[in-house]
Amino acid sequence: MKYICTVLFCYLCYLAFTQTHQTYLPPVFTDHDRISKVKAMKPVIDQLFLDYAGLKKYPSLAYGIVMDGQLIMTGQTGEIQPGIKATASSMYRIASMSKSFTALSILQLRDAGLLRLDDPVSRYVPVMQLNPFITSDAPEISIRHLLYHLGGFPEDNPWGDRQLADSKGDLESLIRQGIFFSTVPGVSFEYSNLGFALLGQIVEKVSGKSLETYVKQKILIPLGMNHTEYEFSKVPKEKLAHGYRFEENIYKEETLLHHGSYGAMGGMITSIEDFAKYISLHISAWPPRNGTENKVLKRSSLREMHMPSNFTGLNSRFTTASAYEFGLGFMMDRDHRIFIGHGGGLPGFGSHWRFMPELGIGIVSFANLTYAGTGEINLKILDTIIRSAGLKPYSLPISDILQQRKNEIVKLLPDWNDDIVKKYSEGKTKIFAENFFPDRSVQLRRIETMELINKIGPIVNIEDIIPQNQLRGTFKITGQNGNLKVFFTLTPENPPLIQELDLRID
C-alpha cells in the first residue's frame, strides 16, 4: 500500500509539473529570406576581401560564409603556389585554429567517462611530475588549466611555431630537462602552445591512438571533412598552399614542417569547403532545444566550449570584452553581439574564423603569408553583412506560463483594481511571489502606473510579449502620446509567480 501511495504521489506531481511546463519549442529565425539577402552581397564581400588581400600583400586568400548549416558563399584571390590559383578546395595550414579540435577531443573523452577535466596532467603525462613549481603553494596543473591557457607556462609565440615537427621524444626530453614556469597554475592567462601539445599527448594516452588518427576517426570523418590532414605530404600537391614570407620586397617561401607532437596546437591543413562543416557543427549547438544530437559531440558540450570562462582582456577603443574558452576565443562588442572563434598564425600562414550563435552565421578565411591576420577583415565583413542584410537574432519561443502571466498583468493595468489584486493574491489564482508587495505596495504601484498612463495617453494597443527566456520578458503598451515598456520576471517555484514588474516610458 505504501508503494502504491508513493507511485500515486509521484504521478500527481508529474501531472502538476507538466500542466505548468510546456514542451520546449525551438527558437526560429523569422526572416526566411536571410540567406538570399546575404548571397546578394557577394560582389561587395568579394571586393572587401580583394582590397584587404592587396593591401596586406597576401599571395592568396580564400574565404567562406556559413549560414544555417550551409556554406552559402566562397571567394578567393591570388595563387597558392606559382601558377595555381586559390579555390575553396585549396588546402591551407590553419595553425592555432587546430586547437579547438584538440579541445573537442578532450571533451569527447570526458563525455565518454575516460577522463575528468580536473585530473592532474601528470596522471597522463607522468614525466610532468619531475617539474617543481615556482612556489610551494602552487596547485598541480590540470587538464582544465591547459584548455584555458592557465598552466603557468610562459606565452610561447613564436617559439612554439617552430616546434611543430618535434617528435614525442623531443617533447618528453624538453620536460625532463626542466620547464621554466612564468607563474603558478590557475592564476594568469598566458597563451601556451606547449600546453596544447600536452593535451595532444593526453588524447593519445587515453584513446590509445595517435592524435591524427583519433581526430580523423572521431571528428573529421563523421563531419565529412574527408580532405583534412595534419601531414602536408598526404595532401595532393596541386591542392597544397605553399607558405610565404614577404621580405626585402620579395616573397620568400617558408619551409613546411611535418606533423609532430605539437600538431595538437597548430598542425591541421584544411580547405574552406571542409572547414565550413566544422563551423556548422558549432553553430548547430545553438540555441538549446529538444531533438536528436549530432554524432560528434552533444550540443551541451559544444556550448561548454563556447562559454567565456577565462577573461583575457578589455579593448576600450572598440568597447569589446574578450575571454578564452576551450580552444576558442569569446568576444562581446558594444552592441552586446557575441563572436566565437579563433585565429591562427605560423611561418607562411595566417587564418581566422568566427561565428555568431544568436545569428547563426559564421565566416572563415585563410591566407598563405607569415602570420597573416584575417580576423580584422572577418569582423568587418560580418558587421557589413549584419547591417546591410538586416540580420536579426533568432526568436525565442513564448512559454505558456510567460504568456499566462502577461495576460494577467494586462488585466491589472492601469488601475490595479482591488478586486483583481485580491483574486491574484491568494489561492489557486495567486500570481504574485511573496516578495512582490513587500517590495512595493499596491498603493504605490497604482499611483506610479497611473502617472505613466497619463503621460502616454489612452491605450490603443498592447503588443505581443518578447521573451528573454522562458521566465522573463517584456511587452509594449502603446498610447496615443507614447509607449510604455513592461518588464517582468518569474520565480523558479511551481507554478512560477511574478517576483518583479517594472513599467517605464519607452
N, C-alpha and C positions, 0 to 999 in steps of 0.2 A: 504493500500500500504506500509506503514511504517513497519507493522508487517511482510509482505511478504519479504521485503528487509532485515529485521533483520534475519529472518529464513534462507534466502539465504546466507547471510554473514556467519552465524554460520556453515552452511553446507559446504561452501567453506573452512572455517577454519579447519573444521573436515577433509576434504579431504587432505588439505595440511599437516595436522598433521599425518594422517595415512600413507601418502606416505613416510614420513621420519622415522616413528617409526614402527618397526616390532612387531608382536606378540611375547611375551617373551617365548622363548623356555626353557624347564627345563634343567639345567646342569645335566651332567651324569658322572658316573664312567666308564672310558674307559676299565678298566681291568675287564673283565667278569668272570674271574676265581678267583677273590679275596677271595670269601668265601671259596672255596675249598682249597686255599693256607693256609688260617688261620686254617681251620679244620685239615689240615695235621700237624699242630704244637701242637696238643693236648698232646702228650707224654711229650714234653718239658714244656708246660704250667703246666700240672699236677705236674711234678717234682718240678718246681719252687714254686708252692703253697705248696706242701707237705714239702719241705725243710723249707720254711718260717714258716709254722704252727708248725713244730717240734722245730725250733729254739726259737720261741716265747712261746712254751708250750701251744698252744691253744687246749682245749679239742676237738673242732671240727672246721672245716672251710668249707664253701660251696661257690662256685663261679659260675658266668655265664658270657658269652660273647655274645653281641648282635651286629648284623650287618644287615643293610638293612631291618629292621623290623622283624628280626628273632632272636630267641635265638639259636645260632648255636653251642654252646658248654657249657657244665656244668661239674663240677667236685666237689669232696668233699673228706674229710678225717676226721676220728675221730667219736665221739659219741655225740649226742645232750643231752643225758641223759644215765645213765647206761644201757647198753645192747641194745641201739637203735642207729644205725648208721645214720650219716647225709646223706641227699639226697637233690635233687634240690627242693623237695616239703616240706622240713623241715621248720618250722616257727620260725624265729628269731625276737627278738625285735630290731628294726633298729635305735632307739634313734633319734638323730637330723637329720637323713635323712628324718624324718617325716615333717620337717619344710617346705619343698618345696610344700607339699600337702596343707598346710595351706595357703601359699603364693598363690598357684594356685587358691584356693577357693576364696581368696580376689580378684584376677583378674577376675574370673568368675562373681562375684557380681559387680565389677566395669564395666565390659563389658555389663552387664545387666542394667546399669544405676541406681543401687541401692546404690552405694556409690562412693566417689571420693578418690583417694589416698592422697590428701592433706587435707582431712577432719580432724578436730581435734579428737583425740581418745576419748576425754570427751563427744563428741556427742553420742557415742555408749556405753561408759562405764562412766556414769555420776559421779561415785564416784571418778574418777581421778581429778575432779575439786577441791577436798579437799586438794590436794598436792601442796604446793608452790614450785617454782623452786629455785635454789640456787643463781640466780641473777635476778635482776628486768628486764633485757633486754632479758631474755630467751623467745623463741617462744613457743607456745603450741606444745605439742607432736602430730604429725600427724601419720596417718596410714603409710605413706611412711617412716617416721623415724623408725618405728618399723620394717618394712620389711628390712631396711638396717642396723639394729642394731645401730641406731643413736638417740635413745630415751633419752640418758643421764643417763640411768641406769648403774650400775657397772657391769662389767663382772661377771657372776654368775655361772660358773662351779667351783666345782662340787655341790654347794649348790642346784642349780636348779634341778639336777637329783633326789634329794630326795623329791621333791615336786610333783612328777608325779601324785600321787593319791589324792592330795588335792582337796577338793570339791570347787564348785563355791563360796560357803560361806566363805571358808578358804581364797580364793584369795581376795575376797572383804574385809574381815577383815584385811588382810595384808595391803591393800591400805588405809583403814580407819585409821589404826594405824600410817600411815605416811611413805612414801617411802623416803629413803635417796638417793639422786642423786650423781653421781660422777662428772658430768659435765652438761652443758646446752644441750638441744636437738639440733641435727643438726651439731655438730662440731667435734665429735670424735667417731670412731668405737669402740664399746665395745659389745662383744657377749652377748646377753641377752636372756635367756630362759624366763624370766618374760615378756619381750616384745612380744614373740610369744604366750605366754599364753593369753595375752591381745588380740592379733589378733584372737585367737580362740574364745574369748568372742564376738568379733565383728562379726565374721561369724555367731555365734548363734543368736545374736541380729538382724542382718539384714535378715537372712534367715528364722528365726522362727523355726529352727531345731537345735538339738544337733549337735556338730561338727562331731561326729561319724556317725550320720545319714546322714548329708549333704555330707560328703566326700564319703560315701558308695554309695549314690544315684547319685551324680553328677560326680564322678571321677572313683571309683573302679568298679562299675557295668558296666558303658559304656566301660571301658577298658578290661573287662573280668577278673579283679583281684578279683575273687569270693571267695578266701580263706583268704584275708587280713582282719585283725581285729585290734582294739585298745585294747580290753579287753581280757586278756590272758585266762580267764575262758571259752571263746567262742571257743577257738582253741582245736581241738581234742588232747587228752592227748599224744597220741603216735607221734604226729607231732611237739609238742611244745619243742623248745630248752630251756633247763634249763641253767641259767647263773652261772658262777663260778668265784671265786677269787683264785689266786694261792698264798698262804702264808705258810711260815714255811714248804716249800717243799711238801705241800699237796693242793688238790683242796677243797675249801670250797664253798658250794652252797649259792648263793645270793637269798634273798627273792624277789620274783616277786611282783611288785606293780600294783595295779588295775588302770584302766583308770580313770582319773580325769580331773580337769581343766587345768593341764599342759600337757595333752595329745597332744595338738597342737604343742608342741615343741619337743616331743620325744617319743610318746607312741605307734607308729604303730608297728604291728607284721606282717611279710610277709615272703614269700619264694622267692627263686631265680626265680622260674618259674613265679610267679606273678609279681615280681618287674621288670623283663625283659620287660613286656608290658608297664610299665611306662617309662623305658628308651627309648623304641621305639617311644613313643609319643613325647618325647623331640627331638630325632634325626629327626623325621618326619617334624619338623619345618624348617629344612634346606635342601636345600637352598631356598630362596624366589622364588616363582613361581606362575603360574596360577594353577587353579584346585580346586576341592572340598575340603572344610575344614573338619577337624575331628569334632566329636560331643562333645569333652571335652572342648577345648579352641582353639580359632583361632590361626593360625600359628604366626601372628604378635605379639600376646600377649605372646605366648611361647618364641619367640625371645626376647621380652622385659624382660622376666625373666632371660635371658642369658647375657644381656648386662652389662659390667663392669662399674658400676656407682659409686662405693664407694671403693676407693683404700684402701687396707689394709696392704700391705707390699711389700718389695723387698728382695729377697733372693740372695745375691751376690755370695754365694757358688755355687748355681745351675743356676744363672742368670735367675731367674724367677720373674715375677711381678704377684701380686695377688690382687683381688678385690672381694667385696661381691655384690651379686645381690639380687633378691627376693627369699630368702630361698635357694640360691645356691651360690657356690663359683666359681670364674673365675681365671684361671691361664694361663699365656703365658710363654713358655720357651725360651731358647736362639735361638732355631730354628724357633721361631715365631709360634710354634704349640699351639693351643688353647685347653684347657681342661675345662670342666664344670661339676660340680657335688657337692657332699657334703659328709662329714663323719658323723659318729655317735658313741657316747660312753655313756654307762650307767653302773652302777654296774652290772656285769655279761655279758656285751655285747660290741662288737665293730664292726663297719661296714664302708663301703665306696663305693661310685660309682663315675664314671667319664664317660663322653662321649666326642668325638671329632667331632664337627659339620662338618668340611670340609672333614673328612674321613668316616663319617657315621658309627662309631664303638663306642661301649660302654662296660664297664666292671663293675661288682658289686661283692662284696664278704662280707660274714658275718662270724663272729666268736663268740663263747659264753664264752669269758673271759673278765673280767672287763677292760673297756677302750682299748680293743684290737685295735691296729691301723693297718688297712689293706690298707690305702692309699698309703703307700710306695711300697708295693708289686703290687698293681694295676697299679701304674705308671710304674714300671719295666716291667710288663707283656705287657702293651700297647707299650712301647718302643721296646721291643723284637719283638712283632708282626709286628710293622710298618717296622722295619729294615729287618727282616728275610723274611716277605711276600712281601716286596717292595710296601707297600700301598701308593697310591698317592691320593691327593685331587681330588674332582670332577672337571670336566672341565666345565668352563663357556661357554655359547653359544656366538657366534660372532654376534653382531648386524649388521644389514645391513649397517648402517651408518659408523660403525667402519671399516668394510671390504672395503667400498667405499673409505674412506679416506686413508686407507692403499694403495689401488691400485693407488690413485692419487699421493701419496708420492713417490711411486716407479717410476712413470713416470718422476718425477722431478730429481731423482738421476741418476748419481752422479754430473752432471754439472750445475744444476739449470738453464736450458735453458731459456733465456729471453722471448721467445715467450710463453712457457708454464707457466712461472711465471705470465706473463701479463694475460693470459687466466684465471688463477686460482685466480686472484686478483680483479676481477670485475664482475658485473652482476650475472646471474644465475649460472655461473660456478665458482663463488667465493668459495674458500675453506679455506682462511686464516682469522683468527679473527683480529680485529682492532689493537691488541697489538703486533701481530706476528712480523712484520718487524721493527716497532719502537724498539722492544726489542733487535733484532739483524738483521742487514741489510742483504739484499740478497747477496751483495758482500762478506761480511764476512762469511756468511753461505756457499757460493760457495768455498771459499778458504779452510775453515775448512773441508768441506766434501771431497774435492779432496785430501787433505793431508791424511785423513783416508783411502780413497780408495787406494792410493798409498802404504799404509802400508800393507793392506790385499791382494793386488794384484787384477788381473782381477776377476770380479764377475762370480761365477759359479752356484750360486743358491740363491733364495730368499725363505725363509721358510714361513709357514702359520703364521698368527698373533696369539698371545696368549693373550686373553683379560684379563684384571684385573677387569673390569666391563664393562658396556655397552658403556662407552665413553672413555675408556683408555686402552691401550695395548702396547705390544712390539712384534717385529718380528726380525729375524736374517737374515743378508746378509752374505753369505759365499763366501770368496775369496780364491784364490789359496794359500795364505800365512797366512790366519787368518779369523776371523769373526768380523762382525760389528753388535752391538746391537742397534736397533732403537726403541726409546720410543716416544709415542705421546699421547696427551690428548686433548679432545674436550670441547668446551664451552656448556653451558646449553641452548643456543638460538636455534631457529628452522629456518633453519637446523643447527645442531651443526658444528662449524668451528674449525680448528686447532689452538689452543692457545699456544701450546708448542710442540717442536720437538727437540729431543736430540739424537745424534749419538755418540757412543763411542766404542772403541775396547773391544770385549768381552773376 
